[in-house]
Amino acid sequence: MSTIVNIHRQELSTKSYFVNRFAELSTSYLFWQIQEIAWEHAEMLGVGFENLQQDKQFWVLSRLLVKIDRRPRWGEKFRLETWPAGTDGFLAHRDIRFIDESGTTIIRATTSWLVLDLKTKRILRFDSFNNFPFHDERVFDGFAGKVPSPKSEKELVFTPVLLNEIDVNQHFNSGRYLERIIDSYDFDFHDKNRLIEFEINFAKEGIPGDFLSVKKQIIDENNHLCSVVRENDGVELIRARLHWVPR
């Protein structure tokens, strides 16, 4: 039996260390705020990190779709709202929105999560969870979908995983993948273009000792496909679809 729960809210402001060179919320900090409020609300609902640890289980972010009307500026106050948006087989969905002081939704996101067994790494089905919470509201009609692999013959340049890119689980931090992709575009490109939509599939875990590279396919001037590739086995750790518009 499903349970309706309240939306969780955070009142925030855009700190100096949140912003990019254009004095607006950076893509990586946008992602980390989405991740942080999701973890916080899961704890409040009794399905968070600590609760799952007791059953030797853990959450993994699988898919993400974000659409940006505008980004909060340096010093601007805004509100984050999130709620669980139901389950679908192996995936649990969660929606997030950023709202400015006028009450306008400026960023919308939907995330899809897996629960894995800590020992076997086996994915668990959500029909095995009783009374899994949800709130009957959506920011989009659908959920984040499957992102295709980019096609490119360009030679890849691999660089090592750095200390600050590793999280407490000893895996490559999910937000650092985004940073690698954003940093693969030069200053001139960012001066002329801004990112208004991105969709990500998280596929494999990077670890210390890995060497990684960004593979890129320019579909047209606005739409790009990217992946982060590991050198030793050629595996794509994440795949991303990016939509850019002139700045």
C-alpha positions in Angstrom: 0.0 0.0 0.0 1.4 3.4 -1.0 1.8 6.3 1.3 1.5 10.0 0.3 4.2 12.1 1.9 4.9 15.8 2.1 7.3 17.6 -0.2 10.7 18.3 1.4 12.0 21.8 1.2 15.3 23.6 1.7 15.8 27.4 1.7 19.2 28.1 0.1 21.3 30.9 -1.3 24.0 30.8 -4.0 27.3 30.9 -2.2 30.5 32.2 -3.9 31.9 28.6 -4.1 28.7 27.4 -5.9 29.1 29.6 -8.9 30.9 29.4 -12.2 32.9 32.1 -14.0 29.6 33.7 -15.1 28.5 34.2 -11.4 25.7 31.7 -11.7 25.1 28.3 -10.2 27.6 25.8 -11.7 26.5 22.6 -13.2 28.4 20.5 -10.7 27.0 22.3 -7.7 23.5 22.1 -9.2 24.0 18.3 -9.4 25.4 18.1 -5.8 22.4 20.1 -4.4 20.1 17.7 -6.2 21.9 14.7 -4.7 22.1 16.2 -1.2 18.5 17.0 -0.8 17.6 13.5 -2.2 19.7 11.8 0.4 18.4 14.1 3.2 14.8 13.4 2.3 15.3 9.7 2.0 16.7 9.7 5.6 13.6 11.5 6.8 11.3 8.9 5.1 13.1 6.0 6.7 14.7 4.7 3.4 18.0 6.6 3.6 21.6 5.5 3.9 21.5 4.5 7.5 18.3 2.5 7.1 19.5 0.5 4.1 22.9 -0.1 5.7 21.1 -2.1 8.4 19.9 -4.5 5.7 23.3 -4.5 3.9 21.8 -2.4 1.0 22.7 0.9 -0.6 21.4 3.5 -3.1 22.9 4.1 -6.5 21.9 7.0 -8.8 21.1 5.5 -12.2 19.6 8.3 -14.4 19.2 12.0 -14.3 17.4 14.6 -16.4 17.7 18.3 -15.8 16.1 21.2 -17.6 17.3 24.8 -16.8 15.2 27.9 -17.5 17.8 30.0 -15.7 20.4 29.5 -13.0 20.4 31.2 -9.6 22.9 34.1 -9.5 25.6 34.6 -6.9 24.0 35.6 -3.6 20.4 34.9 -4.9 18.1 33.1 -2.6 16.1 30.1 -3.9 14.1 27.1 -2.6 14.7 23.4 -3.4 11.7 21.1 -3.3 11.8 17.3 -3.7 9.6 14.3 -3.4 9.6 10.5 -4.3 7.7 10.1 -7.6 7.0 6.3 -7.4 8.8 3.1 -8.5 9.0 1.2 -11.7 10.5 -2.3 -11.4 14.1 -1.8 -10.4 14.0 2.0 -10.4 12.8 4.4 -7.7 12.1 7.9 -9.1 12.5 11.3 -7.4 11.7 14.8 -8.7 13.3 18.1 -7.8 12.6 21.7 -8.6 14.4 25.0 -7.9 12.1 27.9 -7.2 13.2 31.6 -7.1 12.0 34.3 -4.7 9.1 35.2 -7.0 7.8 31.7 -6.8 8.9 30.8 -10.4 10.3 27.3 -11.1 13.7 27.9 -12.7 15.2 24.4 -12.8 13.4 21.0 -13.0 15.0 17.6 -12.5 14.0 14.0 -12.3 16.3 11.2 -10.9 16.1 7.4 -11.0 17.8 5.3 -8.3 18.6 1.6 -7.8 19.0 -0.3 -4.5 21.9 -2.8 -4.5 22.8 -5.6 -2.1 26.0 -4.6 -0.4 27.6 -8.0 -0.6 26.4 -9.4 -4.0 25.9 -6.0 -5.8 22.6 -7.5 -7.1 19.9 -5.0 -8.0 16.8 -5.3 -5.8 13.2 -5.0 -7.1 11.0 -2.4 -5.4 8.1 -4.7 -5.2 10.0 -6.3 -2.3 9.8 -3.1 -0.4 6.6 -2.6 1.7 4.9 0.9 1.7 7.5 2.6 -0.4 6.7 6.3 -0.2 5.7 8.5 -3.1 4.0 11.8 -3.8 1.6 12.1 -6.8 3.2 15.0 -8.6 5.6 15.2 -11.6 7.9 17.9 -13.0 7.9 16.1 -16.4 5.5 13.7 -18.1 8.2 11.0 -18.1 11.4 10.0 -16.5 15.0 10.1 -17.5 15.6 7.7 -20.4 18.5 5.8 -22.0 21.3 7.9 -23.5 23.1 6.4 -26.5 26.8 6.0 -26.7 28.6 8.8 -28.6 30.3 7.9 -31.9 33.7 9.4 -32.5 37.0 8.4 -34.2 38.9 11.1 -32.4 41.9 9.8 -30.3 41.1 9.9 -26.6 43.5 11.4 -24.1 43.4 9.7 -20.7 44.2 11.3 -17.4 44.4 9.7 -13.9 41.6 9.8 -11.3 42.6 12.4 -8.7 42.4 12.3 -4.9 39.6 14.9 -4.7 37.5 13.0 -7.3 37.0 10.0 -4.9 34.1 9.9 -2.5 33.7 8.1 0.9 32.7 4.9 -0.9 36.1 4.9 -2.6 34.4 5.5 -6.0 34.7 8.3 -8.5 32.3 11.0 -7.3 29.3 11.3 -9.6 29.5 15.1 -9.8 33.1 14.9 -10.9 32.0 13.1 -14.1 30.0 16.2 -14.9 33.0 18.4 -14.2 35.1 16.4 -16.5 32.6 16.7 -19.3 32.0 20.4 -18.7 35.8 21.0 -18.6 36.3 19.2 -21.9 34.8 22.3 -23.6 37.1 25.2 -24.0 36.7 28.8 -22.7 35.5 30.1 -26.1 32.8 27.5 -26.3 31.4 28.4 -22.9 31.6 32.1 -23.7 29.3 31.5 -26.6 27.0 28.8 -25.3 25.1 27.8 -22.2 23.8 24.4 -21.1 20.1 24.3 -20.6 19.4 20.6 -20.5 21.3 17.4 -19.7 20.4 13.8 -19.3 22.8 11.3 -17.8 23.1 7.5 -17.4 25.4 6.3 -14.7 26.7 2.8 -15.8 29.9 1.8 -13.9 32.0 2.9 -11.0 35.4 4.6 -11.4 38.0 3.8 -8.7 41.5 5.1 -7.7 44.1 4.1 -10.3 41.7 4.5 -13.3 42.6 6.7 -16.2 39.6 8.4 -17.8 38.8 10.4 -21.0 35.8 12.2 -22.4 34.4 10.9 -25.7 32.3 13.3 -27.6 29.9 13.3 -30.6 28.6 16.6 -32.0 25.2 15.8 -33.4 24.5 19.4 -34.3 25.5 22.8 -32.9 23.0 22.4 -30.0 23.0 18.7 -29.3 26.0 16.7 -28.1 26.6 13.2 -26.7 29.4 12.5 -24.3 30.7 9.6 -22.3 33.5 9.1 -19.7 35.6 6.2 -20.8 38.0 4.1 -18.8 41.3 3.3 -20.4 42.1 -0.2 -19.2 38.8 -1.8 -20.5 37.2 0.8 -22.7 34.1 0.8 -20.6 31.8 3.9 -20.5 31.3 4.8 -16.9 28.6 7.4 -17.8 26.8 8.6 -20.9 25.4 12.1 -21.2 23.2 14.0 -23.6 23.8 17.8 -23.5 21.6 20.5 -25.1 23.3 23.9 -25.6 22.0 27.3 -26.8 23.8 30.5 -27.7 24.6 32.6 -24.6 
